[in-house]
Amino acid sequence: MKKLKHEKELLKEAIRVGMIYAEKRGAAEFDATDSQQLKVEFLYKLLVHDKQIQPLAKDQMGDVGMRHKLAIWIGKLLPDDHPLKQ
């Protein structure tokens, strides 16, 4: 798995946007005390369920793989001129 440029920042943006998506869809309400790991796992599973992203292969399943998938997902949604895509 090749690390993306700005992957940490992309993940942060993916969590922010994903939380809005999940709450508008009525799938979840997040608390300020929810851990980042919990949010990543929930958002990954929701996006796979909604066919927004492809599921990971079983050998790649884990926190690192899910974080990477979320970073890729948001990277595709951002406009070409967004600073995180530079």
Secondary structure, DSSP 8 states (H G I E B T S, - for coil): ----TTHHHHHHHHHHHHHHHHHHHTS----TTS-HHHHHHHHHHHHHHTTSS----GGG-SHHHHHHHHHHHHHHHS-TT-GGG-
